[in-house]
Amino acid sequence: MTKYTKNEIKEVLDNFIETSYQHWGSYSYAAGALHSQLTTLLADMPKHKQAEVLKVFNNLTTKYSKEKESV
């Protein structure tokens, strides 16, 4: 069995997010579901991969915090 491509994964996630928004009227449900799944996936990754992904989120958190302060 071959792995899914990034485009195939993106298509499924985009469809889920859009359908969730149409059903609930916000992105909150999709965000919660993605948070739950991502937490599980990260816990199962090797530590070096965890560090890579968490660094991206930490950097985005810092960036968004700084942008909010400057507004």
N, C-alpha and C positions, 0 to 999 in steps of 0.2 A: 504494500500500500504506500502510495506516495503522499508526501506532506501537502497540505493546502498551500497555495501561493498567497502572497500578501494581498493581492487583489481579490482573491476569493474570500479571504478572511474579512477584508475591509467591506466587501459587499454584504456579507451576513451581518456584520456589526452595524453598518449604515442602515440596513433594513430594520434591524431591531430597534435602533435609536429612533428612527423616523416613525415606526409603528407605535412605539411606546409614547412618543410625543403626541401623536394623533389621538391615542386612546386616553391618556391622562392629562393632556393639556400642558405638560411641562416636561423637563428633562430629569426631574428628580428620581423617578423610578428607574430610568435607564442608568443614571449615575450610581444609584445604590446597587443595582445588579452588577454593573461593571466593576464597582469597587469590591464587591464580594468575590467575584470570579478572579480578579487580578490579585487579590490578597492570597487566594488559594494557589494560584499559579506561581506567584513569587515565592511562596513558602516551599514549593517543590523544586525550585531552581537551585543550581549550584551557587555558592556564596558570591563568586566573582560576577555572575550574571545578575544576582540580586543587587549587588553594589552598583552596577551599571545603570539599572533601571531606577533605583532609588535616587541616584545622583541626578538623573534627569528631572525627577519630580521635585527634589530639593532645590535644584537650580530654578525651576519654574516658580516654585513657591517664593523664593527670594526675589525673583524678577517681578512677580505680580504684587508682592508686598511693597516693593520700592515704587512701582507705578502707582499704586493706590495712595501712597504717602504724598506723591508729587501732584496729585489732583486736587 
